[in-house]
C-alpha cells in the first residue's frame, strides 16, 4: 500500500483552513448533537486512522445528529496543535502525544471520573495522573518501544537481537549488515520529528541517574548530551544511515523493514504495523535499546495515542460519549492493535500480531527495565523542536556536534527560565 504523506499534509491543511473559516474547532452546535473536530495525530492512510474511520462511522450511526470530523496528521502534529491552542481555534478532541498532563492539562477536561478511567494501565499512571489523581486523556495504547529490527537481515549478518547489549555491539551488527549490501539504519529525515527519537532512545543509557536528576532540576549536562550526539555522528560517519535520509518518510522506513532492505529503525511500533501491511509474514520485532556503559538494555515507555477533550467544548456530552465509545474493550483492542501497541486500558485485549513475540519476550515478564521519553521528563517544555533540528543538523553535517550541543544548551537555559 503506497503512502501519501503529501496528501496527508494537504488534507490536514484544508481541514484546518476550513475549520478556521467557520469560527473554530470547538463544536458549532450546543447540546447532544453537532460536529466534533478530532485531531487524530496519525496519517490519513495509517492502520490507526483507518480504524478510527470505521469506528467513527459506527458511532455516528448510533448517535443521530452527531458528526465527527476526523483530521489526519500533517508532518507536524505538535506544531499544528501549538498554533491552534495559541489562536484559540481549539479542536474538540486531540491526540496528546505524551503531554496530556504536563503540557495540555490546562486546556483539557478532567476525565478521571469517567467509567473507563478505573481501568487505566498501571504503566501509564506515573506519566498520566496528576498529584490528585487528575486524568486528562483516554489512552488508546501503552507506548512500549525499542529498536525495530528485521530478524532475517540480522540473521544474515550473523546476529540475534540478544547479542546486542551495548552500542559497540550494535555498531558491529550494523557494520555486518552494511557488508551484506543492506542499509543498517533507516531514518525518516523528511518527516523531521523521527530524528529527535535518536536522542530519546540513546540518552537514557548514557546519562547517569545523578545527571538525569540535575537535568530535571534545570542544570544542563553538556558532556553526556555530547556523547548522545557523538553516537549519532558515529552512525553517520560509518555510513550506517540510509542515503535517502533527507527525503525518506516513516512509510519508506516501514517498506524497507518489510522488504528486508534495512536492519534497524529508531521508531515506534506503528511503523512495524505498517510494514506488516506490505509483507504480512515479515520477521519484524522490537528489541531493548543498548547502553553505552554495559548496564541493562531498556525499553522506552509512556503515553502516545491518548485522546483529550477541550475543557470548553460546546459539545461536551458528545465528545465524552465518543471517547467512551472508543474506550469500549472491543473497540480499544482494535485501535491498540492498529497502533502496534498494548491497550492503554486493562480491560481490552493485547493483540500485537507480528509484534506479539517481542512483547512476550521483553515486556510481559517485567524483567527488562523501562525508561520514560527523555525529552518529556528531562528537557523543558518547548525543547522538542530544538532536539529535532540539532540532531538533524548533525546527521546532515549542517552543524558540528559541539555547535548543536551549544544550541541545545542555550535553549535549555532559556526555556527553563521561562518556566519559572
MONORTA-V494870 format. One record per backbone hydrogen bond with DSSP energy under -0.5 kcal/mol. CO is the residue of the C=O (numbers start at 1). NH is the residue of the N-H. Records with the same first field share a line. If there is no record, write none. Layout:
CO: NH + NH
This chain:
4: 8
5: 9
6: 10
7: 11
8: 12
9: 13
10: 14
11: 15
12: 16
13: 17
14: 18
15: 19
16: 20
17: 21
18: 22
19: 22 + 24
20: 23
25: 27 + 37
34: 67
36: 38 + 69
37: 39 + 92 + 93
38: 40 + 71
39: 95
42: 73
43: 46
46: 50
47: 51
48: 52
49: 53
50: 54
51: 55
52: 56
53: 57
54: 58
55: 59
56: 60
57: 61
58: 62
59: 63
63: 66
65: 34 + 67
67: 36 + 69
68: 70
69: 38
70: 72
71: 40 + 41
76: 80
77: 81
78: 82
79: 83
80: 84
81: 85
82: 86
83: 87
84: 88 + 89
88: 90
92: 310
93: 39
94: 308
96: 99
99: 103 + 104
101: 105
104: 107 + 108
105: 108
107: 311
111: 114
114: 117
115: 118
116: 119
117: 120
119: 346
121: 124 + 125
122: 125 + 126
124: 127 + 128
125: 129
128: 136
130: 133
134: 130
135: 111
137: 139
138: 140 + 307
140: 344
141: 143
142: 144 + 342
143: 145 + 302
145: 300
146: 148
147: 287
148: 265
149: 151 + 285
150: 154
151: 155
152: 156
153: 157
154: 159
155: 158
160: 163
161: 164
163: 165
165: 291
166: 170
167: 171
168: 172
169: 173
170: 174
171: 175
172: 176
173: 177
174: 178
175: 179
176: 180
177: 180 + 182
178: 181
182: 184
183: 263
184: 264
185: 187 + 242
187: 189
189: 192
191: 193
192: 195 + 196
193: 196 + 197
194: 197
195: 198
196: 199 + 200
197: 201
198: 202
199: 203
200: 204
202: 205
203: 206 + 207
205: 292 + 293
208: 212
209: 213
210: 214
211: 215
212: 216
213: 217
214: 219
215: 218
218: 220
220: 222
221: 225
222: 226
223: 227
224: 228
225: 229
226: 230
227: 231
228: 232
229: 233
230: 234
231: 235
232: 236
233: 237
234: 238
235: 240 + 241
236: 239
240: 185
242: 245
244: 247 + 248
245: 189 + 190 + 248
248: 190 + 191
249: 253
250: 254
251: 255
252: 256
253: 257
254: 258
255: 259
256: 261 + 262
257: 260
261: 183
263: 150
264: 186
265: 148 + 267
268: 271
269: 273
270: 274
271: 275
272: 276
273: 277
274: 277 + 278
275: 278 + 279
279: 282
282: 284
283: 151
285: 149
287: 147
289: 298
291: 167
297: 369
298: 289
299: 371
300: 145
301: 373
302: 143
304: 97 + 98 + 306
305: 140 + 141
306: 96 + 308
307: 138
308: 94
309: 109
310: 313
313: 316
314: 31
315: 319
316: 320
317: 321
318: 322
319: 323
320: 324
321: 325
322: 326
323: 327
324: 328
325: 328
328: 331 + 332
329: 333
330: 334
331: 335
332: 336
333: 337
334: 338
335: 339
336: 340 + 341
337: 340
342: 142
344: 121
345: 348
349: 351
352: 355
353: 356
355: 359
356: 360
357: 361
358: 362 + 363
359: 363 + 364
362: 368
363: 366
367: 369
369: 299
371: 301
373: 376 + 377
374: 378
375: 379
380: 383
383: 387
384: 388
385: 389
386: 390
387: 391
388: 392
389: 393
390: 394
391: 395
392: 396
393: 398 + 399
394: 397
400: 404
401: 405
402: 406
403: 407
404: 408
405: 409
406: 410
407: 411
408: 412
409: 413
410: 414
411: 415
412: 416
413: 417
414: 418
415: 419
416: 420
417: 420
